[in-house]
Amino acid sequence: SSDSVTRQNYFVLHSALDLVEKAAWTTNQMYLKVVDKVNHQMVSTFLTAGNIKFMLLHGGRSEDSIKHFFQDVYELYVKLSMNPFYRYDTQITSKSFDTRVRAVARRYLG
């Protein structure tokens, strides 16, 4: 069922968090590339200067398209974080942000 797939996806992403922390110590780059592979799925991660983690679970995409996706999402996130009404490290509820991230995903991830 789709519910079990969703739970599995959350589990894969959550279990990759330790690997993200480990990978962060090996580079000064924000884009950490693929940090974990589970079956046919890969976890790519982008770590912001403020230690916010953007994680993408995918079945194999080009590194360039994923890197550009993360860079554009980071730019959107920085603009959002400069909004005086957004509180750092809280859930992002902006419909505009969601719409823009989805547009970036369509552009780079198809």
PyMOL commands that place a pseudoatom at each C-alpha (Angstrom):
pseudoatom trace, name=CA, resn=SER, resi=1, chain=A, elem=C, hetatm=0, pos=[0.000, 0.000, 0.000]
pseudoatom trace, name=CA, resn=SER, resi=2, chain=A, elem=C, hetatm=0, pos=[1.061, 3.611, -0.462]
pseudoatom trace, name=CA, resn=ASP, resi=3, chain=A, elem=C, hetatm=0, pos=[0.992, 4.147, 3.312]
pseudoatom trace, name=CA, resn=SER, resi=4, chain=A, elem=C, hetatm=0, pos=[3.653, 1.481, 3.870]
pseudoatom trace, name=CA, resn=VAL, resi=5, chain=A, elem=C, hetatm=0, pos=[5.773, 2.940, 1.053]
pseudoatom trace, name=CA, resn=THR, resi=6, chain=A, elem=C, hetatm=0, pos=[5.511, 6.384, 2.665]
pseudoatom trace, name=CA, resn=ARG, resi=7, chain=A, elem=C, hetatm=0, pos=[6.556, 4.962, 6.042]
pseudoatom trace, name=CA, resn=GLN, resi=8, chain=A, elem=C, hetatm=0, pos=[9.472, 3.144, 4.403]
pseudoatom trace, name=CA, resn=ASN, resi=9, chain=A, elem=C, hetatm=0, pos=[10.593, 6.370, 2.686]
pseudoatom trace, name=CA, resn=TYR, resi=10, chain=A, elem=C, hetatm=0, pos=[10.513, 8.248, 6.012]
pseudoatom trace, name=CA, resn=PHE, resi=11, chain=A, elem=C, hetatm=0, pos=[12.513, 5.438, 7.604]
pseudoatom trace, name=CA, resn=VAL, resi=12, chain=A, elem=C, hetatm=0, pos=[15.154, 5.499, 4.846]
pseudoatom trace, name=CA, resn=LEU, resi=13, chain=A, elem=C, hetatm=0, pos=[15.557, 9.283, 5.131]
pseudoatom trace, name=CA, resn=HIS, resi=14, chain=A, elem=C, hetatm=0, pos=[15.604, 9.250, 8.923]
pseudoatom trace, name=CA, resn=SER, resi=15, chain=A, elem=C, hetatm=0, pos=[18.141, 6.431, 9.073]
pseudoatom trace, name=CA, resn=ALA, resi=16, chain=A, elem=C, hetatm=0, pos=[20.418, 8.394, 6.710]
pseudoatom trace, name=CA, resn=LEU, resi=17, chain=A, elem=C, hetatm=0, pos=[20.731, 11.299, 9.166]
pseudoatom trace, name=CA, resn=ASP, resi=18, chain=A, elem=C, hetatm=0, pos=[23.750, 9.771, 10.925]
pseudoatom trace, name=CA, resn=LEU, resi=19, chain=A, elem=C, hetatm=0, pos=[25.437, 9.322, 7.550]
pseudoatom trace, name=CA, resn=VAL, resi=20, chain=A, elem=C, hetatm=0, pos=[24.745, 12.974, 6.750]
pseudoatom trace, name=CA, resn=GLU, resi=21, chain=A, elem=C, hetatm=0, pos=[26.488, 14.022, 9.960]
pseudoatom trace, name=CA, resn=LYS, resi=22, chain=A, elem=C, hetatm=0, pos=[29.439, 11.769, 9.115]
pseudoatom trace, name=CA, resn=ALA, resi=23, chain=A, elem=C, hetatm=0, pos=[29.667, 13.068, 5.528]
pseudoatom trace, name=CA, resn=ALA, resi=24, chain=A, elem=C, hetatm=0, pos=[29.551, 16.673, 6.738]
pseudoatom trace, name=CA, resn=TRP, resi=25, chain=A, elem=C, hetatm=0, pos=[32.910, 16.174, 8.462]
pseudoatom trace, name=CA, resn=THR, resi=26, chain=A, elem=C, hetatm=0, pos=[34.584, 14.966, 5.259]
pseudoatom trace, name=CA, resn=THR, resi=27, chain=A, elem=C, hetatm=0, pos=[33.980, 18.059, 3.096]
pseudoatom trace, name=CA, resn=ASN, resi=28, chain=A, elem=C, hetatm=0, pos=[33.412, 21.795, 3.258]
pseudoatom trace, name=CA, resn=GLN, resi=29, chain=A, elem=C, hetatm=0, pos=[30.894, 21.593, 0.412]
pseudoatom trace, name=CA, resn=MET, resi=30, chain=A, elem=C, hetatm=0, pos=[27.202, 22.165, 1.072]
pseudoatom trace, name=CA, resn=TYR, resi=31, chain=A, elem=C, hetatm=0, pos=[26.148, 19.540, -1.467]
pseudoatom trace, name=CA, resn=LEU, resi=32, chain=A, elem=C, hetatm=0, pos=[27.043, 16.187, 0.088]
pseudoatom trace, name=CA, resn=LYS, resi=33, chain=A, elem=C, hetatm=0, pos=[25.935, 14.093, -2.931]
pseudoatom trace, name=CA, resn=VAL, resi=34, chain=A, elem=C, hetatm=0, pos=[24.615, 10.565, -2.290]
pseudoatom trace, name=CA, resn=VAL, resi=35, chain=A, elem=C, hetatm=0, pos=[25.077, 9.728, 1.390]
pseudoatom trace, name=CA, resn=ASP, resi=36, chain=A, elem=C, hetatm=0, pos=[23.125, 6.445, 1.466]
pseudoatom trace, name=CA, resn=LYS, resi=37, chain=A, elem=C, hetatm=0, pos=[21.748, 3.765, -0.844]
pseudoatom trace, name=CA, resn=VAL, resi=38, chain=A, elem=C, hetatm=0, pos=[18.948, 1.398, 0.166]
pseudoatom trace, name=CA, resn=ASN, resi=39, chain=A, elem=C, hetatm=0, pos=[17.842, -1.149, -2.412]
pseudoatom trace, name=CA, resn=HIS, resi=40, chain=A, elem=C, hetatm=0, pos=[17.147, 0.920, -5.543]
pseudoatom trace, name=CA, resn=GLN, resi=41, chain=A, elem=C, hetatm=0, pos=[16.808, 4.226, -3.654]
pseudoatom trace, name=CA, resn=MET, resi=42, chain=A, elem=C, hetatm=0, pos=[19.473, 6.855, -2.994]
pseudoatom trace, name=CA, resn=VAL, resi=43, chain=A, elem=C, hetatm=0, pos=[19.574, 9.691, -0.484]
pseudoatom trace, name=CA, resn=SER, resi=44, chain=A, elem=C, hetatm=0, pos=[21.236, 12.906, -1.652]
pseudoatom trace, name=CA, resn=THR, resi=45, chain=A, elem=C, hetatm=0, pos=[21.755, 15.722, 0.835]
pseudoatom trace, name=CA, resn=PHE, resi=46, chain=A, elem=C, hetatm=0, pos=[22.483, 19.434, 0.917]
pseudoatom trace, name=CA, resn=LEU, resi=47, chain=A, elem=C, hetatm=0, pos=[23.613, 20.930, 4.236]
pseudoatom trace, name=CA, resn=THR, resi=48, chain=A, elem=C, hetatm=0, pos=[23.134, 24.662, 4.746]
pseudoatom trace, name=CA, resn=ALA, resi=49, chain=A, elem=C, hetatm=0, pos=[25.496, 26.918, 6.662]
pseudoatom trace, name=CA, resn=GLY, resi=50, chain=A, elem=C, hetatm=0, pos=[22.889, 26.929, 9.451]
pseudoatom trace, name=CA, resn=ASN, resi=51, chain=A, elem=C, hetatm=0, pos=[22.960, 23.094, 9.566]
pseudoatom trace, name=CA, resn=ILE, resi=52, chain=A, elem=C, hetatm=0, pos=[19.543, 22.696, 7.936]
pseudoatom trace, name=CA, resn=LYS, resi=53, chain=A, elem=C, hetatm=0, pos=[19.457, 19.449, 5.950]
pseudoatom trace, name=CA, resn=PHE, resi=54, chain=A, elem=C, hetatm=0, pos=[17.730, 19.187, 2.578]
pseudoatom trace, name=CA, resn=MET, resi=55, chain=A, elem=C, hetatm=0, pos=[17.365, 15.504, 1.730]
pseudoatom trace, name=CA, resn=LEU, resi=56, chain=A, elem=C, hetatm=0, pos=[16.139, 13.966, -1.502]
pseudoatom trace, name=CA, resn=LEU, resi=57, chain=A, elem=C, hetatm=0, pos=[15.139, 10.320, -1.844]
pseudoatom trace, name=CA, resn=HIS, resi=58, chain=A, elem=C, hetatm=0, pos=[15.405, 9.239, -5.468]
pseudoatom trace, name=CA, resn=GLY, resi=59, chain=A, elem=C, hetatm=0, pos=[15.908, 6.289, -7.755]
pseudoatom trace, name=CA, resn=GLY, resi=60, chain=A, elem=C, hetatm=0, pos=[19.012, 7.686, -9.429]
pseudoatom trace, name=CA, resn=ARG, resi=61, chain=A, elem=C, hetatm=0, pos=[19.281, 11.097, -11.045]
pseudoatom trace, name=CA, resn=SER, resi=62, chain=A, elem=C, hetatm=0, pos=[22.175, 13.009, -12.533]
pseudoatom trace, name=CA, resn=GLU, resi=63, chain=A, elem=C, hetatm=0, pos=[24.391, 14.664, -9.937]
pseudoatom trace, name=CA, resn=ASP, resi=64, chain=A, elem=C, hetatm=0, pos=[24.190, 17.970, -11.817]
pseudoatom trace, name=CA, resn=SER, resi=65, chain=A, elem=C, hetatm=0, pos=[20.388, 18.100, -11.830]
pseudoatom trace, name=CA, resn=ILE, resi=66, chain=A, elem=C, hetatm=0, pos=[20.236, 17.254, -8.113]
pseudoatom trace, name=CA, resn=LYS, resi=67, chain=A, elem=C, hetatm=0, pos=[22.914, 19.831, -7.283]
pseudoatom trace, name=CA, resn=HIS, resi=68, chain=A, elem=C, hetatm=0, pos=[21.069, 22.545, -9.239]
pseudoatom trace, name=CA, resn=PHE, resi=69, chain=A, elem=C, hetatm=0, pos=[17.786, 21.538, -7.585]
pseudoatom trace, name=CA, resn=PHE, resi=70, chain=A, elem=C, hetatm=0, pos=[19.321, 21.896, -4.127]
pseudoatom trace, name=CA, resn=GLN, resi=71, chain=A, elem=C, hetatm=0, pos=[20.994, 25.215, -4.998]
pseudoatom trace, name=CA, resn=ASP, resi=72, chain=A, elem=C, hetatm=0, pos=[17.691, 26.687, -6.191]
pseudoatom trace, name=CA, resn=VAL, resi=73, chain=A, elem=C, hetatm=0, pos=[15.819, 25.365, -3.143]
pseudoatom trace, name=CA, resn=TYR, resi=74, chain=A, elem=C, hetatm=0, pos=[18.534, 26.830, -0.908]
pseudoatom trace, name=CA, resn=GLU, resi=75, chain=A, elem=C, hetatm=0, pos=[18.089, 30.216, -2.573]
pseudoatom trace, name=CA, resn=LEU, resi=76, chain=A, elem=C, hetatm=0, pos=[14.330, 29.988, -1.932]
pseudoatom trace, name=CA, resn=TYR, resi=77, chain=A, elem=C, hetatm=0, pos=[15.001, 28.973, 1.677]
pseudoatom trace, name=CA, resn=VAL, resi=78, chain=A, elem=C, hetatm=0, pos=[17.370, 31.914, 2.252]
pseudoatom trace, name=CA, resn=LYS, resi=79, chain=A, elem=C, hetatm=0, pos=[14.729, 34.319, 0.907]
pseudoatom trace, name=CA, resn=LEU, resi=80, chain=A, elem=C, hetatm=0, pos=[12.107, 32.725, 3.171]
pseudoatom trace, name=CA, resn=SER, resi=81, chain=A, elem=C, hetatm=0, pos=[14.385, 32.893, 6.209]
pseudoatom trace, name=CA, resn=MET, resi=82, chain=A, elem=C, hetatm=0, pos=[14.865, 36.638, 5.696]
pseudoatom trace, name=CA, resn=ASN, resi=83, chain=A, elem=C, hetatm=0, pos=[11.103, 37.107, 6.118]
pseudoatom trace, name=CA, resn=PRO, resi=84, chain=A, elem=C, hetatm=0, pos=[10.577, 38.654, 9.575]
pseudoatom trace, name=CA, resn=PHE, resi=85, chain=A, elem=C, hetatm=0, pos=[7.513, 36.445, 10.116]
pseudoatom trace, name=CA, resn=TYR, resi=86, chain=A, elem=C, hetatm=0, pos=[9.422, 33.181, 9.639]
pseudoatom trace, name=CA, resn=ARG, resi=87, chain=A, elem=C, hetatm=0, pos=[10.941, 31.689, 12.799]
pseudoatom trace, name=CA, resn=TYR, resi=88, chain=A, elem=C, hetatm=0, pos=[14.152, 29.701, 12.261]
pseudoatom trace, name=CA, resn=ASP, resi=89, chain=A, elem=C, hetatm=0, pos=[13.907, 25.918, 12.666]
pseudoatom trace, name=CA, resn=THR, resi=90, chain=A, elem=C, hetatm=0, pos=[10.117, 25.792, 12.475]
pseudoatom trace, name=CA, resn=GLN, resi=91, chain=A, elem=C, hetatm=0, pos=[7.884, 24.064, 9.975]
pseudoatom trace, name=CA, resn=ILE, resi=92, chain=A, elem=C, hetatm=0, pos=[7.587, 25.921, 6.665]
pseudoatom trace, name=CA, resn=THR, resi=93, chain=A, elem=C, hetatm=0, pos=[3.888, 26.445, 5.979]
pseudoatom trace, name=CA, resn=SER, resi=94, chain=A, elem=C, hetatm=0, pos=[4.147, 28.965, 3.122]
pseudoatom trace, name=CA, resn=LYS, resi=95, chain=A, elem=C, hetatm=0, pos=[2.094, 27.845, 0.116]
pseudoatom trace, name=CA, resn=SER, resi=96, chain=A, elem=C, hetatm=0, pos=[4.202, 30.127, -2.086]
pseudoatom trace, name=CA, resn=PHE, resi=97, chain=A, elem=C, hetatm=0, pos=[7.411, 28.394, -0.936]
pseudoatom trace, name=CA, resn=ASP, resi=98, chain=A, elem=C, hetatm=0, pos=[5.844, 24.979, -1.594]
pseudoatom trace, name=CA, resn=THR, resi=99, chain=A, elem=C, hetatm=0, pos=[4.711, 26.021, -5.078]
pseudoatom trace, name=CA, resn=ARG, resi=100, chain=A, elem=C, hetatm=0, pos=[8.160, 27.358, -5.944]
pseudoatom trace, name=CA, resn=VAL, resi=101, chain=A, elem=C, hetatm=0, pos=[9.967, 24.249, -4.663]
pseudoatom trace, name=CA, resn=ARG, resi=102, chain=A, elem=C, hetatm=0, pos=[7.630, 22.042, -6.710]
pseudoatom trace, name=CA, resn=ALA, resi=103, chain=A, elem=C, hetatm=0, pos=[8.370, 24.149, -9.815]
pseudoatom trace, name=CA, resn=VAL, resi=104, chain=A, elem=C, hetatm=0, pos=[12.114, 23.756, -9.219]
pseudoatom trace, name=CA, resn=ALA, resi=105, chain=A, elem=C, hetatm=0, pos=[11.624, 19.989, -8.805]
pseudoatom trace, name=CA, resn=ARG, resi=106, chain=A, elem=C, hetatm=0, pos=[9.769, 19.795, -12.131]
pseudoatom trace, name=CA, resn=ARG, resi=107, chain=A, elem=C, hetatm=0, pos=[12.531, 21.785, -13.828]
pseudoatom trace, name=CA, resn=TYR, resi=108, chain=A, elem=C, hetatm=0, pos=[15.457, 19.700, -12.597]
pseudoatom trace, name=CA, resn=LEU, resi=109, chain=A, elem=C, hetatm=0, pos=[14.001, 16.331, -11.603]
pseudoatom trace, name=CA, resn=GLY, resi=110, chain=A, elem=C, hetatm=0, pos=[11.255, 15.954, -14.192]
for i in range(1, 110): cmd.bond("trace and resi %d" % i, "trace and resi %d" % (i + 1))
show_as sticks, trace
zoom trace
